[in-house]
Amino acid sequence: MRKRKQKEKGQAIVEYIIIIVIVAVAALIVLGAFSDRLRTMIAGVTNSLGGDADVSQSSQEIMQGLDESGLDSN
């Protein structure tokens, strides 16, 4: 009886893992199919918010600026 409950518990865990894997694979497929469109939409939002002002600045330069001035760059 005790062994049977352990088997059922293990079976339930395996079923949950299978469901999680199926959902993750489906999400990757959807993201892969729509990645170009999402990239275009995000770029449009960024441009409309004025996020392209410092595009010429590399991430390393930004981090060096934060190291020098901290978060308050005003």
Beta strands, then each sheet from edge to edge (+ up, - down):
end
